[in-house]
Amino acid sequence: SEVSKNSSAPSIVDAALLKMESEPSSAQAQRHGLVLLCQGLRQGGVSTASEVLASGGLELIVAALEAHLPEADVQRWGADALSHLLLLPSALADLDEALPALKAAMLAHKDAQQVQQWCLRALLSAAQAQDESADPVSKLVAQGCIAGVVNAMRSHGGSLLIQEQGTQLLALLVLDGGANAVSEVLGAGSLDAVLMAAKLACDLAEEDERLEEQNQIEAAENQNVELWHNCLKCLWALSEGGGELGATEIAAKGGLDVVLLCMRQSHHPIIHHWGASVLRSLVSHGGEEIATLAVELDAVEALVAALASHVGELDVEERCVAALATLALHGSDAAVMAVLEAGGQMAVQEAAARHSDDSEFHRWAEVLGEQVDQLTGEGVDENLGDEPDDSKKQVETGEPVDRLTCGGIDEHSADELDDSRKTLETCSVQDVDIEL
């Protein structure tokens, strides 16, 4: 029978906890109690979650997961309940008990999409919990959760939701997990999974072109954008955190092709924002070899097209100009010629005129102008600033030029990290009808 949606959250929660506590050996009773508990948590929000935690609810959930591992329904609803509780910083003290139970559920039910979905949601809740002292991300990395995420993405390559959750979680782990997380992600097949997810979004975008209803097209585009967004942030985090190794590994596995495909198939500003950020990071860390490959793949044309598509949008334009300047700086003369032939210098000058009061934008424009002048033998454009030599020196030596200059996750990354965390911490999970 369907749980009454008019029931109050406290009464539902009390009934759920009583059911679970009184019949621990019954899988059916545990499933019933967990369904009731999830209903109460959805209705009651943070206050109810706090009450459940204080009443020993997390321990009861973990006990149910451990005692009834073969039962997929118990694992699905138990992970669902944990996804609510682990958002609370006070729950992180019990994270060491919850993580093994979630890992075991994912391993035992690889083919059960609902189990994988809700386990990923619970891991995301833990990674997003705001408690620096508990350091949940390090615990997720140390307990080997990355492998579970990758396995879920591989086993359910056609599930858009699992791909979104997986790429979102991997990006959070790399951003906050330090060198150990970067090393494990690069070595656990995670990069392949991320690129596969991005390609899934590209395939879906091609299918979306055949839709006839405008509302269907818009809904499909929004789903693709979310997945592309997560994939690009994850690639950026791997490049920034992995440095030269991360950049070359991404390029070797076809990452440049995937980034450019995303930028060409989407006109959304956030995709061009992150696509340009990834390109700049890969070239900055990978040097001339990756710059040459990027030019061969027509990255310059993609960046100039993005500039034209987002006239007046400083955030996107700045990242495109930074990527063009980095390509010219680290690439050969062919890279500079590609910028000129694609109309890149003119596009940058026009953008610089629109943003005459943005010093950081102009520093990147100066770097590009310098490279063009070295090739053509002309003087520096007066519109691009008075101190190009200092700007070039800063870029070449790795000293901070602005928030877009990186040699690891530093000043640029501080702003990108803040932006990443705000967007990464908004994973939406479809509501599920709850029936007993």
N, C-alpha and C positions, 0 to 999 in steps of 0.2 A: 504494500500500500504506500502511496506517496506521502512523504512527510508533509504535514500541514505547514504551509508557509506563513500562517498566522500565529504559529506557536512562538512564544518568546524564546530568545536565545538562551537565557540562563536555564530555563526548564529543560530545553533540549540538551544542553551540555550536561546538566546534572544527570539526566536519564542516560546519556551516552556513557559517561564515566562510570556510572553505577553498573551498567550492563557489562562493560569491559572488565571491570574489577571483579564482578561476581562470577563470571564464566570465562576465565582465561584460557581454558583448554578447548573451547568451542570456536571453531573457525567461523561458523555462521553468526554466533553471538558477537564476535569481534568485528566482523564485517558490519553487522547491524549497528553496533556502537560507533564505529568509525564513520559510517554514513551520517548518523545523527550528529556526531561531533563536527563534521565538516559543514553540515547545514547550520549549526549554531555559530560556528566561526565565521561563516559568510554573512550571517545576519548581524552578529554582534561586533565585528571589527576588532580593533586593537584592545579595547577594554575586556572583551570576552576572551581573547587570546591570552591576555595577562592573567585572567582568573583561571583559565585551564592550566597554564604553566604553574601557577602557584598551588594548584590542587594536585600536582603530580601527573598531569595529563601527558606530558612528553614521555615520561617513563613508561606509562601504560601503552602508548603508541609504539614505542621501540620494542617493548615486550611482545606486543601482538605481531609485529613484523618478524621478530626473531622466531617466535613459536610457530608461526604459520607461513613460513617461507614458500612452500609450494603453492599456496593459494594466491592466484594473481589478483583477485578482488581485494583481498586483505592488503596486499602490497600497494595496490593502486590508491585505495582510500587512506591507508596509513601515510603514504607519501604526500597525498593531498593535505592531510591534517598538518603534517610537519611543515609544509610550505607556508602555512599561516603562522605557526609558532616561531619558526626560525628567523622571521623578520624582526623579532624582538631581540634587542641586544642582551637582555637578561637570559635568553634561551641559549646563548652561545657557550655558556659554561658547560652545557650538556652536549655540545657539538661532537665531542669525541665518541659519544655513545650513539648519536644519530647517524653519523656518516657511514660507519660500517654496515648498519642496517640498510641504508639506501644503496650502497654499493652492492650488497648481497642481492637486493631486489632486482637491480638492473642486470646483474649477471645471471640470475636464475630465470629471468623472464625477458630475454633479449628480443623475442618476437612480439611481445605484448606492447603495442604502441601506447596504450593508456598508462601502463606502468612506467615506461620510459619517459613519457611526457611529464608525469607528475613528479617523478624523481628528479628530473632536470629542473622543474619548477622549484622544488625544495632546495636543491643545491644553489640555484640562483638567489633564493631568499637568504640563504646563509652568506653568500658572497656579497650581497647588497647591504647586509645589516651594518649599521653605523656604530662600530665599537672597535676603535684602534687597539685597545689593550688586549682584546680577544684575538685579533688578527685572524679572522676566519679564512681569508684567502690562502694564507700560508698553510693552514690545516687542510684545506681542500687539496692543495698541491701535494703536501706531505703524505696524505693518505691515498694518493693515486687516483683521485677522482677524474683527472684529465682523460685517462684511458677509458673510463666509463662513458664520458661524454662523446668521445670519438666513436666508440662502438655503437652508441645509440644513433649517431648521425649516419653511420655506415649502414646499419641494419634497417633504417627507415629513411632511405634517401629520397623517397617520394613524399615525405611528410613535411609540408612547409613549416608547420608549427615547431616540429622537433629541430629542423634546420635553423630556424630563427633562435630558438632557445639555446641550442648548442653553440652557435657562433657568438651569441651574446655572452654566454658564460665563459667561453674561451677568451674572448677579448678582456673581460673583467679579470680573469686569472692572470693573463699576461701583463696587463696594465699595473696590477697591484702585487703580483706574485714574485717580482724580481727575477734575477738571473736563473734561479732554479725552475721557475715556471716557463720561461722562454726556452730553456734547454729541453725541458720535458715535452713542451708543445711541438717543438721542431723535430723531436725524436720519436714522437708517439703516433705519427701519421696524421696529426691534427691539421697540418697545412693542406694535405690532400683533401681532407674532409671539408675544410673551409672553401677551397677552390671548387669542389663538387657542389657545395651549397650555392655558390655564386652562379655556377653554370645552370643549376636548377632554376634559379630566378630568371636567367636569360632565356631558357627554354620556355618557361611559363609566359614570359613577355611576348615571345613569338606566337604562342597560342592565343594570347589576349587580343592580338591584332584581328583575330577572326570573330571576336564578339561583336554583337550588333547593338545591344542596349548600352547607352552611355553610362548608366549607373553601374552596370556590370564591369565595364571597362575601368571606371574609376576605382572601384573596389579592388579589382585585380591589380591595378597599378600600385595602389597603396600597399598591398601585401608584398609585391616584388620590391618596392622601395625599402621596406623595413628589412627584408633579408639582405638585399644589396648593402644597405647601410651597415648592418652588423658585420658582414663579410669584409667590407673595406676597412672598418675600424679594427677588426682583428688583424688584417694584413698590415695595417699601419703600426699596430702595437708590436707585431712580430718583427717588423723592420726596425723600428726604433729600439726595441729591447734587445734584438739580436745583432744589431750593428751590421758589419760587413757579412758575417755568416748568415744572418737572417735575410738580408737583402739578396744575396747571391742564391740562397736556397729557394726563395720565392720566385726569382727570375728563372732559375733552372727548371722549375716545375710548371712554367707557363703562367706565372702570376701576372706578368705585364699584360699578356693577351687578355686575361680575365678582367683586369682593371679597366682596360680600354673598351672591352666589350660592354661592361656595365655603363661606362660613360656614354657610349654611343647609343645604347638602347634606352637610356633614361634621360629625360630632360629636367629631372628634379634637381633643384639647387644643392640639396644636401648630398646627392650622389656625385655631382661635379666637385663640390667642396672636398669630400673625402677622397674621391678619385685623384684629384690633383695633389692632395696631401700625400697619398701613397706613392704616386709617381716621384714627387720631389724627394721623399724619404729614401726610396729605393736607389735613385741616382746618387743622392748625397752619400749614402753609405757604400754603394756598390761601385761608384766611380765610372771611368770611361767605358768599360765593357758594357755595363748596364745602360749607360747613356746612349751608346751606339745602337744597342738592341732596341731601345725605346724609339729612337729616330726611325729605324727600319720598320717598326710597327706603326708608324704614323702617329706617334704620341703628340708631336707638335701640332698637327692638324686637329686632333681631338681637344687639346687645350685651347687653341685659338677659337674653335667652334664653341667651347664652353664660355669663353669670354664674351663672344657675340650673343650667346643665349641669356646672359645674366648681366646685361648692362646696368650699371648703377648699384649692383649688389656687392658691396665692398668685400665682404667675407669671402665670397666665391672668387671674385676677380683677383684678390690678393694672393690666394693660394694658386691660382692659375699662373699668375705672373711669377710667383716664387718658383713654381715648377719649370717654367720656361727659362728663367734665369739660371736655375741649377743645371738644366740640360745643357745650356750654352757654356756654362762655367766648367763642367766636368767632361763634356763631350769634345769631339774633335771639331775642326772647321766645318765638317759636314753638318754637325748639329746647329751651328750658328747659321749656316746657309739654309737649313730647313726652316728655321725661325723666320728668316727673311722671305723665303719663297712662299711661306704660308701666310704672310702678312702679319706675322707676330709682332714685329717691332712697331708697326703702325698701330696695331690694336693696343699694345701696352702704352704707347704715347697718348692715345685717346683716353685710356682708362686713367692714366696719371693726371691728365687735365681735369677729369671728373673728380678726382680725389686729391686735389692739390694740397690739402691740409693734413694728409696722412703721411707722416715721415717714414713709417715702416714700409708702406707701399712704395714710396719713392726710392728707398734704399735698394729694394729688389729691382726696380726699374733701372737704377744706376748700374747694377751689376750686369744686367742684360745689355744695356747701352755700351758698357765698356767692352764686352766681348764682341759686339758688332763693330765697334770702332777699331778694335785690334785687327779684325779681318778686313775691313774696308779701308782702313787708314784714315778715317775721318775723325773729326773732333767730337767731343762729348756733347750731346744735346743739352742746351742750357735748361730746358724744361725738366731734366731728370736730376738736377742737383748740382752742387758745387764741389763735392768731395768724393768723387768716384774712387780714387785710389785707396782711401781709407776703407770704403765699403768693401772693395774687392779684397783687400788685405784681411779684413775681418772674416769674410767668407772662407778664404783659402786657408786661414790658420785655425778655423773651427771656433773662433771666438764668437760670442753671441752678437748677431747682427740685429735680430728682432725676435719676436715670439715664434717665428717660423724656422729659425735656424737651430738645427739639432746635431748633436754628436752623441746620441744616447737620448734618454728621456730627461730633458732639462727644461730650458726656459720656454721654448715653443710648446713642449709637451705639457707644461704646467697648465697652459690655457686649454690645449686639446684634451688633457686628462679631465679637467673640470667639465668640459663640454661632453666628453665621452661618458663620464659617470652619470651625468644628468639624464642622458638619453639611454644609456645602457640599463639604467635602473627602472625602466618603465615597460617591462615585459608584460604583454597582455595575454591572458589565458582564457580561452573560451569557457563560458559557464556551462555546466553540465547539469542536465535534469537529474534530480536525485530521487531514486526510487528504491524501495526496500524489496 
